[in-house]
Amino acid sequence: MSRSAHPAGPRHADVLPEGHYSAPPADLNALDPKVWAQTVTRDEDGVVTVGGIPVTRLAEEFGTPAYVLDEADFRARARAWRTAFGADADVFYAGKAFLSRAVVRWLDEEGLNVDVCSGGELATALSAGMPADRIAFHGNNKSVEEITRAVEAGVGHIVLDSFQEIVRVAHVARSLGTRQKVLIRITVGVEAHTHEFIATAHEDQKFGIPLAGGQAAEAVRRALQLDGLELVGIHSHIGSQIFDMSGFEVAAHRVVSLLKAVRDEHGVELPEIDLGGGLGIAYTSDDDPREPHEIAKALTEIVTRECEAAKLRTPRISVEPGRAIVGPTAFTLYEVGTIKPLDGLRTYVSVDGGMSDNIRTALYDAEYSVALVSRTSDAEPMLARVVGKHCESGDIVVKDAFLPSDLAPGDLIAVPATGAYCRSMASNYNHVLRPPVVAVEGGAARVIVRRETEEDLLRLDVG
């Protein structure tokens, strides 16, 4: 299926303005498997399908915009991480990427643990049946109420993020007559090669207790002295959307140095080390993420080598992939509303969603791919900017991409790799309703998070 081209913005590379894009792809109808979920393909009519269901049918049944999640892909990625690290390590899914009760059940069935960073995420995990001892509780400012709920539930680990939390968690645990297993999150002074807002291991940011200046060592001293705490390890997270393993190598070296200092001072070998998550995924064809088995091999070798050099027993390793599991499994399905060619610049393609369902482009300068999915086209490529419907100039979903020049209102386009953080960070800006999450598997589709309604908005407005 195709349409004849209509006048649009720049089409040829020799007249394109400078921007964040590559040359037009050889085939605009091709779907790069690096950025799309595993079951995504085009049918004989050129319509993109996922789990055997055409996106046109999904749009008719569930409306647009919608997050469409490939359940088989999610489960396969979860299994790949579990298999890669084996029985001697723990894989915690980072719930902040995207969490729902259906996702928690999938994780439980696939043998993964989950980490949460708020009372709401904890409630979601518990309500879906995740055993409490397989939950880790993060966060830089946990309230007494949240800590109490976590300790009462019997969460496996609480990650301590400050000196105040050391005392706070110890007090709650003592008052409940128990000892809580904890890890201390430290910042190791590693500058991860990522956006400054998602780099988390340098000293000048809000997370963790700095290794520099002896603060982390002092945190260990205090935790070991308090009856309500059972200190079992050290936690380090260097950032997000990372492709270069060298940062993990430096971080592991510094964490193991702290473990050695703890042994030398206190005669205690802490049995666990959590290296966090943050491994990157492919948002565009230019990204080149590593496979779980490669990551597992590299991290295990790094920690083993460092512990052997320090004459320490190798601790149990934990990792926290979130984006790396759910990110590639979903795409956001939009309907094209208006098309506005700007001569000599680009064509603005407005869709029925925007920054309320994907704030990452505005917040992190994130780059995404996009494709026409309701049909194929043999029209020339045009340089396009996909924007939303909000009253905000920064309401950009895809900054620069090539779409067919015969794109028209009513066409369906999709942005892949939106499984992580898009629904989690969604808002009601301009009182726009948050989209549903539709899970697709084996020719069946079901809503796992429903679309918001105007009644939902008004129910909260008690004025």
HELIX and SHEET records of a PDB file:
HELIX    1   1 ALA A   13  VAL A   15  5                                   3    
HELIX    2   2 VAL A   55  PHE A   62  1                                   8    
HELIX    3   3 GLU A   71  PHE A   85  1                                  15    
HELIX    4   4 ARG A  101  GLU A  109  1                                   9    
HELIX    5   5 GLY A  119  SER A  127  1                                   9    
HELIX    6   6 ALA A  132  ARG A  134  5                                   3    
HELIX    7   7 VAL A  144  ALA A  153  1                                  10    
HELIX    8   8 PHE A  163  SER A  175  1                                  13    
HELIX    9   9 GLU A  196  ILE A  198  5                                   3    
HELIX   10  10 ALA A  212  GLY A  214  5                                   3    
HELIX   11  11 GLN A  215  GLN A  225  1                                  11    
HELIX   12  12 SER A  246  HIS A  266  1                                  21    
HELIX   13  13 PRO A  292  ALA A  310  1                                  19    
HELIX   14  14 ARG A  323  VAL A  326  1                                   4    
HELIX   15  15 GLY A  327  THR A  329  5                                   3    
HELIX   16  16 ARG A  360  TYR A  364  1                                   5    
HELIX   17  17 TYR A  429  HIS A  431  5                                   3    
HELIX   18  18 GLU A  454  LEU A  460  1                                   7    
SHEET    1   A 3 THR A  41  ARG A  42  0                                        
SHEET    2   A 3 VAL A  48  VAL A  50 -1                                        
SHEET    3   A 3 ILE A  53  PRO A  54 -1                                        
SHEET    1   B 6 ALA A 371  LEU A 372  0                                        
SHEET    2   B 6 LEU A 412  PRO A 416 -1                                        
SHEET    3   B 6 ALA A 330  PRO A 341 -1                                        
SHEET    4   B 6 ALA A  66  ASP A  70 -1                                        
SHEET    5   B 6 VAL A 437  GLU A 441  1                                        
SHEET    6   B 6 ALA A 444  VAL A 449 -1                                        
SHEET    1   C 9 ILE A 209  PRO A 210  0                                        
SHEET    2   C 9 GLN A 180  THR A 187  1                                        
SHEET    3   C 9 HIS A 157  LEU A 160  1                                        
SHEET    4   C 9 ILE A 135  PHE A 137  1                                        
SHEET    5   C 9 ASN A 113  VAL A 116  1                                        
SHEET    6   C 9 ALA A  89  ALA A  94  1                                        
SHEET    7   C 9 ARG A 316  VAL A 319  1                                        
SHEET    8   C 9 GLU A 272  ASP A 274  1                                        
SHEET    9   C 9 LEU A 229  SER A 236  1                                        
SHEET    1   D 6 ALA A 371  LEU A 372  0                                        
SHEET    2   D 6 LEU A 412  PRO A 416 -1                                        
SHEET    3   D 6 ALA A 330  PRO A 341 -1                                        
SHEET    4   D 6 THR A 347  VAL A 351 -1                                        
SHEET    5   D 6 PRO A 381  VAL A 387  1                                        
SHEET    6   D 6 ILE A 396  PRO A 404 -1                                        
END                                                                             
